[in-house]
Amino acid sequence: MAQPLAQHDINKTPLAITDKDQFVSHINEEHQDELAMFINAFTKKSMREYEIATIKEIYSDGILLEVITPTTDNNTASTLQAKSPVSGHIFAAASAVTSQHFIHFTSPISDSVALQEQYITLLQKSASQLGKRTIKLQEQRFTVMNGYYASPNLYRLVVTAPASTPLNHPGYAYLFELDSDGLLAPNNESVDNISADNESVNQDKPLQRYYTLRKAWQDSDSGAVQAWIDVYVHGDTPGGNWARALTRDMQIKSVREYPEKTEHLSEGQCLLICDETSLPTVANLLENWQNPLSPLVIAITNDPEDVSYLHTLKLSDQLRQDACFLQNNLLPIVNTPKTDLAAQIVMLLQTQLTTMPRKIDKVWGALEAADIKSLRPKLKASLGLSRQDMVIKVYWRVQ
């Protein structure tokens, strides 16, 4: 049901399209940093770290954004708590004020596909205006060289990659098209780590999955760029079936690419949280770690043997100086159907910080959608970090 319109939009009719509510909920919960970019790039307002931007409504010609600004009553000794109705972020505040901002599309829309296209266009324009890297819509070709298991359930594709492939960007992701000639089967696997994604099964479009580059390098002999793509294999799923069926010299195509946001991890005490889908990003981070402080790493796996994936790294020079890094800073969790993952993460973190006291300044993490939704408010309450300093992402969802 459409929400009431702002006064200046009283004559507008909200867009009525399939999946609009799901799109709005997803962006509001997982991609407030992008909405903040829209405000900073396209309006006269500058977002402050404690403000929250959400989509209020969508129309054929643009998006109505609402910014929630908590305020503090300086005349009272105590404050109330203001809570974002969408994100669950909690602020110490006596009250909160809102402002609304209309962001125009570059062309009118009438369906879900056009909405996704226009959202990505806004992302690209705002990032360019603010000097930031963001999503790219372009086809790329990779050629398979080899494939093998890097751990019991992580299958590694060795590929030659496009010359434009970034060599030192942990978490850089490509949206690959999975062949449909007998490789696909009914499953519950979906990866959703990019805003405005379009990865649902559609009879008119190929099945697509995002995978991050485990690492990329330039071959000293040929000069070609080579890379590892590590795919989590767990039963009869499209991603695992696709990866294992690929053989030498086969080509795979990507249609979109996205740079992960990890710049905030360059200083301060950091916490990294990963499961099998985000282990490649964390592995790349640890091999390129320059922050003088060693991070805490919470690694969640269904098979405890997959933690070996992080024990085979060539750690950065900075981390190799810490002889006990893996022993003291790597905190494994074995996930089971009965595990309350969010509660387990917070409890493990509290225990570690009691044993080895320190203040967590920055967080990066990526898990399943429901786990992130439960974890985000718990971590926010426990650590009290800003939106910029606590980046936790949805990398996949059970459907």
C-alpha positions, -999 to +999 in steps of 0.1 A: +000+000+000+014+034-010+024+057+018+009+093+019+025+117-005+045+147+005+026+181+000+048+191-030+040+158-047+003+157-039-007+154-076+017+126-084+005+090-086+028+063-071+042+038-096+023+005-095+046-022-107+055-058-097+081-061-070+082-024-061+077-030-024+104-057-024+128-033-043+121-005-018+126-027+012+158-041-001+174-007-009+162+008+024+176-021+044+209-028+026+219+003+005+215+034+026+250+044+016+238+047-020+208+068-011+231+091+009+252+094-023+220+105-041+214+132-015+250+145-016+252+145-054+218+157-065+206+180-037+220+210-018+220+189+014+251+171+028+243+139+047+258+136+082+270+103+095+241+099+120+214+107+094+194+080+075+181+082+040+152+060+028+130+057-002+096+071+006+079+065-027+087+058-064+070+075-093+074+072-131+097+102-132+118+097-100+123+087-064+111+105-033+137+102-005+132+110+031+161+119+054+157+112+092+178+136+113+178+128+151+180+159+173+191+163+209+174+185+235+203+204+250+181+216+279+176+182+294+201+159+310+187+128+295+178+119+259+153+096+242+161+070+216+152+077+180+149+046+158+149+044+120+117+026+110+134+008+082+170+001+092+166-004+129+195+020+136+191+035+171+202+070+180+204+089+213+180+118+206+152+138+221+133+138+188+139+134+151+130+157+121+126+146+085+131+162+052+121+150+017+140+152-016+128+143-050+154+127-073+145+127-110+152+098-133+169+105-166+138+091-184+104+079-173+099+043-162+069+020-163+082-014-152+106-032-129+134-036-155+133+001-162+134+009-125+165-012-120+182+005-150+173+040-138+185+032-103+219+020-117+221+052-138+216+073-107+243+053-090+267+059-118+260+096-121+262+102-084+295+082-080+310+101-109+300+134-095+314+125-061+346+109-074+337+073-063+338+039-080+305+021-085+287-004-106+296-009-143+273-023-169+296-040-194+302-074-209+335-091-200+349-124-211+370-148-190+387-180-202+390-210-179+425-224-174+419-248-145+397-258-116+403-275-083+391-274-046+408-247-025+391-262+006+366-290+010+337-269-003+352-240-021+359-247-058+385-225-075+384-215-111+417-203-125+409-179-154+425-154-177+407-121-172+402-088-191+431-064-191+409-039-172+405-062-142+416-045-109+446-062-094+443-049-058+406-044-050+394-070-024+358-080-031+356-068-067+326-087-080+313-098-115+278-108-124+283-141-144+258-157-167+254-194-159+249-217-188+216-235-188+224-265-209+216-292-183+237-276-155+208-261-135+185-277-110+159-265-085+177-251-054+176-225-027+208-207-037+208-170-045+235-144-043+224-108-037+253-086-028+246-057-052+220-030-051+193-030-078+202-066-086+182-086-111+192-122-103+159-139-098+150-168-121+133-155-152+124-176-182+133-148-206+167-141-191+197-163-183+204-172-146+230-149-131+252-150-101+277-126-086+312-139-077+340-119-062+376-123-074+396-141-048+427-124-063+440-112-096+475-107-109+495-101-141+514-131-153+551-124-155+556-144-187+526-136-209+516-103-194+480-114-193+458-108-163+449-140-144+425-145-115+409-169-091+372-172-088+362-193-057+327-208-057+310-222-027+298-257-035+270-271-014+248-297-029+230-296-062+230-258-069+234-237-101+266-220-090+284-252-079+271-272-109+282-244-133+317-241-118+325-278-117+312-283-153+336-257-167+367-271-185+399-257-199+395-231-226+358-226-220+347-189-219+324-174-193+307-141-196+300-114-170+275-085-177+280-063-146+308-055-121+308-039-087+336-026-064+332-036-028+334-009-002+364-016+021+383+018+021+372+024+057+393-005+069+426+013+064+429+025+100+415+017+134+407-017+150+387-036+125+364-066+127+358-088+096+328-112+095+324-137+067+308-170+057+317-192+027+304-167+002+325-138+016+356-158+025+373-148-008+368-111+000+383-115+035+412-137+022+420-109-003+418-083+024+442-103+046+467-107+018+467-070+011+463-057+047+481-024+053+464-012+085+490-012+114+464-030+136+456-066+130+419-073+124+396-096+143+381-122+119+349-141+126+347-169+100+314-189+098+314-222+080+290-252+078+320-275+075+347-267+101+373-279+076+366-249+054+384-227+079+416-242+064+409-218+035+423-189+056+453-209+069+468-213+034+470-175+027+501-156+021+494-129+047+505-093+040+538-082+053+520-062+080+501-093+094+532-116+091+548-095+117+521-108+141+533-143+147+501-152+165+476-136+142+458-167+131+459-182+166+446-151+184+426-132+159+408-158+138+375-168+155+357-197+138+320-205+142+305-237+130+270-230+117+242-255+122+204-254+115+199-246+152+225-218+155+213-183+162+241-169+142+236-132+151+235-140+188+265-163+185+285-137+167+278-110+193+285-135+222+318-146+207+328-110+201+320-100+236+340-129+250+370-120+228+369-083+238+367-093+275+397-116+271+417-092+250+402-057+256+401-033+226+376-010+210+362-020+176+364+011+153+354-004+119+334-034+107+331-052+073+310-083+070+288-102+045+264-130+052+229-143+043+201-118+042+181-129+073+214-132+094+224-097+084+189-083+092+192-098+127+229-090+132+229-053+121+209-039+151+227-061+176+261-049+164+249-013+162+238-015+198+270-032+209+295-011+190+277+022+184+294+027+150+283+051+122+269+040+089+303+047+072+323+026+098+300-004+100+296-020+065+277-053+067+263-066+034+239-092+021+259-116-001+231-141-006+196-151+005+177-183+010+146-185-012 
